[in-house]
Amino acid sequence: MAYEPVLLRHVGHPEVRTVAGYRERGGYRGLEQALTMEPDEVIEAVKDSGLRGRGGAGFPAGLKWSFIPKETDQPKYLVCNADESEPGTYKDRILMEEDPQQLIEGCAICCYAVSANTCYIYIRGEYVEQAEILEEAIRDAYQAGVLGDSVMGKGFKLDMYVHRGAGAYICGEETGMLESLEGKRGQPRIKPPFPAVVGAFGCPTVINNVETLCNVPHILERGADWFKQIGTDERNTGPKLYCVSGHVERPGTYEYPIGATLNQIIEGCGGMWRGRQLKAFIPGGASAPMLPAEFADTPLDFDNLAKAGSMLGSAAVVVMDDQTDLVRSVYRLAKFFNHESCGQCTPCREGTNWAELVLKKIVAGNGKPGDDELILRICRNMGGTTLCPLADAAVGPLRSLVQNFPDEVRAWLDSDGALTPARQYFSEGVTV
Ligand SMILES: Cc1cc2nc3c(=O)[nH]c(=O)nc-3n(C[C@H](O)[C@H](O)[C@H](O)COP(=O)(O)O)c2cc1C
């Protein structure tokens, strides 16, 4: 697919990590433009562009910014979500590594629009190198007058800090992140109140994903109409990063207009690994329900994936070939969710544990007819019953395994413990 990258246009140009290098390649024009506008006009432009959050839920960014109260003496904050802990997701990492000034510019525009004078970039603990790159880029932005007491000499004050997490999936959930930022255990808060009203340190706070914010300078520079032309329709607009892993020839982070299909993405990755056939794929990270190969021509955007019974999520596309054991794959994901459940809500704490145990029993060759129903029952007890969506995330792969791939599960359950050679291999080391 012929497409000129927007977000990844500076990949391979390390000179853009400095303000001077970034400006030389056209950077900071979006911020310059924003500073000539009223804050409300900036919010309107982002609203008009149709930009939806790239962190998982797809909430319209401009609308979120408009919820920040104007008539208040409280300080306001932007917290940039750079936790990126959804398995299979590594797009924000590339953005921070390859083009940190683009993120700083996006954050600065958002802060100006909502009158926030402080921005925290909350980055996952494992991203040591990326945190150092960002810190260096922020230092340079202060020296160049992009940050500090008067952003670009226009009198707007902005301070920016990198805050490192300690490596917990739940701290990617926005209110768990706020707790962690405040130095507490990263357990989600009850909503409402929403962070736009009561956020960091009890003050109005915008929380946006790295990729969401990286889109913002381009909207200001080139206009909402330009942005809207990219994508499937007016509800699914702009460039999108897809992190492709699994059975393709060249896994990696690829940029397309939002709504590229899996077939287009696989082609861009050099095809299926060793020319194998596609069996299934996860379109949006571990939480997104798995889809069968028939959906390979579905546009991978918010609405088309919802219609297909899955979600765009973090756009981590996991491609699984015809030799993949889906039950064992989902067992691995169940282990992840059990490990990462913060334990605050009983249905999630218990449910993720039960899901892991039942799947462990199955892949050890001890599954019984009816275990598929048991998995669905666990899903019913977890879904929609908790403070945050981690339980729903855990349900995604489980329910889609049983509902979309019933034969895969039954093949394990009907085996009566007699494992085929492939299953014997997969079961190695799994005991109950
Ligand atoms: C368990 C869990 C983990 C999450 N992890 C991340 C994450 O790593 N990065 C992210 O941007 N959003 C993550 N989210 C979504 C955030 O809660 C929030 O919706 C997002 O940061 C909002 O930004 P956006 O509107 O720009 O997408 C997670 C949500 C849940 C429930």
The ligand as a MOL file (V3000), in Angstrom:
LIG
                    3D

  0  0  0     0  0            999 V3000
M  V30 BEGIN CTAB
M  V30 COUNTS 31 33 0 0 0
M  V30 BEGIN ATOM
M  V30 1 C -5.4160 -2.8780 32.4740 0
M  V30 2 C -5.2480 -1.7080 31.5710 0
M  V30 3 C -3.9900 -1.3860 31.0780 0
M  V30 4 C -3.8370 -0.2780 30.2480 0
M  V30 5 N -2.5830 -0.0210 29.7610 0
M  V30 6 C -2.3970 1.0680 28.9770 0
M  V30 7 C -1.0980 1.3810 28.4910 0
M  V30 8 O -0.1220 0.6750 28.7530 0
M  V30 9 N -0.9640 2.4900 27.7160 0
M  V30 10 C -2.0380 3.3020 27.4040 0
M  V30 11 O -1.8630 4.2990 26.7360 0
M  V30 12 N -3.2730 3.0130 27.8560 0
M  V30 13 C -3.4780 1.9270 28.6340 0
M  V30 14 N -4.7380 1.6610 29.1120 0
M  V30 15 C -5.8220 2.6060 28.7770 0
M  V30 16 C -5.8240 3.8000 29.7480 0
M  V30 17 O -6.5940 3.4630 30.8910 0
M  V30 18 C -6.4500 5.0480 29.1240 0
M  V30 19 O -7.6750 4.7120 28.5220 0
M  V30 20 C -5.5540 5.6950 28.0720 0
M  V30 21 O -4.2880 5.9910 28.5710 0
M  V30 22 C -6.2000 6.9930 27.6090 0
M  V30 23 O -5.4450 7.5800 26.5860 0
M  V30 24 P -6.0310 7.7300 25.1210 0
M  V30 25 O -7.3860 8.3480 25.2550 0
M  V30 26 O -5.0600 8.6370 24.4440 0
M  V30 27 O -6.0890 6.3860 24.5010 0
M  V30 28 C -4.9390 0.5350 29.9210 0
M  V30 29 C -6.2050 0.2110 30.4200 0
M  V30 30 C -6.3610 -0.9070 31.2150 0
M  V30 31 C -7.7280 -1.2260 31.7190 0
M  V30 END ATOM
M  V30 BEGIN BOND
M  V30 1 1 1 2
M  V30 2 1 2 3
M  V30 3 2 2 30
M  V30 4 2 3 4
M  V30 5 1 4 5
M  V30 6 1 4 28
M  V30 7 2 5 6
M  V30 8 1 6 7
M  V30 9 1 6 13
M  V30 10 2 7 8
M  V30 11 1 7 9
M  V30 12 1 9 10
M  V30 13 2 10 11
M  V30 14 1 10 12
M  V30 15 2 12 13
M  V30 16 1 13 14
M  V30 17 1 14 15
M  V30 18 1 14 28
M  V30 19 1 15 16
M  V30 20 1 16 17
M  V30 21 1 16 18
M  V30 22 1 18 19
M  V30 23 1 18 20
M  V30 24 1 20 21
M  V30 25 1 20 22
M  V30 26 1 22 23
M  V30 27 1 23 24
M  V30 28 2 24 25
M  V30 29 1 24 26
M  V30 30 1 24 27
M  V30 31 2 28 29
M  V30 32 1 29 30
M  V30 33 1 30 31
M  V30 END BOND
M  V30 END CTAB
M  END
